[in-house]
């Protein structure tokens, strides 16, 4: 997918996003790290889902198939490092705020991106970045004022004659930054052990359902914010009050009815409400037919 500019989401600080996805992944034996799957989704696609609210999303790497449309850019020369890559991506953006991300963040989500942006807007500083459990800065999980990045990139280029090979810390060291601790969202996948840990975590009981729903929505191209509690309650009532196979069939029909009604979260909730009421009436009739001595 290529050129695309997404309409800005209401209530979200207007911003663009730059995702750096062109590293060599030496600690993964040169594997295609952005394409490594965690929870059935490529790492790059997971990051693109987290920054879906950006007006323009630029991925700095060679073009590939992605779940969401993006703008592609490449540093010169290819492999010149993160500072040159960030400069190449930033040249394709126009917003006053930019989210800068690496492509290997399996637990980054839209809420974290919104928090970075709202903190930046309120703080008056030039950037907000996450820190990892060891307190180390993660400049590729951050939101910046675009003008500040452009200023420092220009100064580095003037002082060194090139941005190639410069470490990212040389760029961010000159910025006035706010730091936010988030050991989960800042987790990145540098090694196969990291990949294994990420795959294990998303299958934990407390995470697996949300991960699965997010993966399905991404796979189907659905941006709908679904209240899973409503649907789970409906499935339970249909299974218990009617018959076990009624649960998946009913939730399918609710989805279909909601789509016919426009596909909004409110349409899902209304269709689920009607189906739940029907399932409860069905169960009440069955209980009445069974009589007071049933069970």
Secondary structure, DSSP 8 states (H G I E B T S, - for coil): ---------TTS---EEEEE-----GGGTT--GGG-EETTEEHHHHHHHHTTT-SSEEEESS----SS--EEE--SSTT--HHHHHHHHHTT--SSEEEEEES--TT--HHHHHHHHHHHHHH-SSEEEEE-TT--EEEEEEEEEHHHHHHHHHHHHHHHS--TT--HHHHHTTS-EEEEE-TTTT----SHHHHHHHHHHHTSHHHHHHHHHHHHHHHHT------HHHHHHHHHHHHHHT-TTHHHHHHHHHHHHHHHTT--HHHHHHHHHHHHHHHHHHHHHHHHHH-TT--
